[in-house]
Amino acid sequence: MLLETLSYGVGLYHSGLSAAERLLVQQLHSSGAIQVVVVAEESAWGLQMSSHLVVVVDTKRFTENGYEDYPIADVLQMLGRATRPGIDKHGYVVLLCPSSKREYYKKFIFEPLPIESQLEQHLQDHVNAEVVLKTIESKQDAVDWLTWSFLYRRLSKAS
């Protein structure tokens, strides 16, 4: 089947291909010999290809529990393939999803999640380690050390 689709300029990329077949599809795509590659969802993380345009045809997969949404990390990984470093300034994405999920995906694509510090959960362990390393030898050293942390910067912005 792969040879037939390649004759039409379309590559297939999935876990059922041999390593040699996957490499062939990658080489043909990077050389420009084929313009379209259809990639199965399970191959998104191991794929070493990027493209000017990425089309995600669905956001669900069938599991033993029925249809389930792809994890958002998987969707973002797929969308992240939409640019060719050194060739394109911009990549393009078409994400086909149910209209009920449109706002959900727009939020994740256009509104980045805030990054929060997790230092407070293990602050005593980190301070103890710095004491052992003699980075912290006084209360003032501890205060100075803390002011350089991401936790301090996030707390400063919150007030």
N, C-alpha and C positions, 0 to 999 in steps of 0.2 A: 504494500500500500504506500509506503514512504516513497519508493521510486516513482510511482504513478503521480503522487501529489507534487513531487519535485519537478517532474516534467512540465507541470503547469505553473511553476514558480512559487509553490507553496510548500513550506517545510512543516513537519510535525515534530513535536518535542514532548516526550512523555516517558514514564518509567519503564515502559515495555520495550524501548529501544535499547540496543546494545551501546556500549560506550563509544564504539567506532561510528555508529549511526548518529549518536548525539553530537559527536565531534564534527562529523560531516555537515550536519545542519548548521552548527555554529559557524563553521568556516564559510559555508556558502552564503550565510546571512551577512557575515562581516565583510565578505568580498563584494557584496552587492548582487551576487548571482541570483539570489531569491530575495524578494521584497517582503514576503508575508511568512510569519512563523506562528503556527497555532500551538500554544503551550498549555499543557494540562496543569491544573492547580497544584498538584503535588510536586511539580518540578520548579515552582516559582523560586524557592529558596536556593536551589543549587544551580540555577541558570546563570551563565556567564555571558549574557547578551544584553544589549540595550537597544532601544529603538526610538525613532522620531515620534512614533505614534503607538500607544498601547490601548487596546480595547479589551476591557474586562466584560465578558458577555453575561456573567451571572455572579451573584454574591452568595450563592448557596451551594452546598454539596450534599450528596446523599450519604448518610451513615446508617449504622444499625438502628439508630433512633429516629430515622426519617430524615427529612431535609433540615439542615442546620446552616446558619449563616457562617461564612468564613470568619475566622478571628480577624479583628481589625488589623492586627500586625501583618497578617498574610495579604490583606487587601493593600495596605500601604507598601509592602514589599513589591507587589505587582505594579503598582502605580509608579514606584521609584525607578522602574526600568525605562521610563519615558524620557530619555535624553541620551544623546550620544556625546560623551565628553570629547571636547576638541572639535566637534563637528557642528553641533546644535547649540544655540544659545537658550532655546526653550524646547521642552518636550510637550507633547499633547496626549491627553488621556480622555477616553470615552468610557464611562462606567455605567453599564446598564444594570439597573436595579429596580425593584418594585417602587412605585411612587410613594408608598408608605415609609420607605427607608431613605428617601431622597435627602431629607433634612439631617438625618443621622450621619450619612456619609459626607455631606457638605461640611458639617461641623468638624469632623476629623481631618478633612482635607484642608480647609481654610482657616480653622481656628486651632492652632497648636496647643497641646496640653501643657499646662504649667509644670515646670520641674520643681519639685520640692526636696528639701534636704531631709535625709533620714538619720542624720547624726544624733539627734536627741534620743533615739531609741537605744543607742549604744555609746552614749557620750562618756560614761564612766570608763568603759573599756579603752576608748581612744585616749582619754586623759591619762589613765594608768600606763598605757604603752608609751606615751610621750614622757612621763615621769621616769620610767625605766630607761629610756633613751637619753635622759637628761636634757631633753628639749625644754621641759617644764621643771623649774627648780624653785619657783616661788608663785605666790598668788598672782603677781603681776605678769609673770611668764604665762600663766594659764589664761589670763584675760587677753594678753597679746595674741596668744595662739588662737583663741576662740574668735577674735576679731578678723582673722584671716580665713575663717571657715565660710562655706556657702550658707550654713545655717544662720550665721550672724547677718550676712548680706540680705537674706530673705526676711529675717526679723526686722531689720532696719527699714526695708521697703514697706513692710506691713504697718509700721507706726507712723 
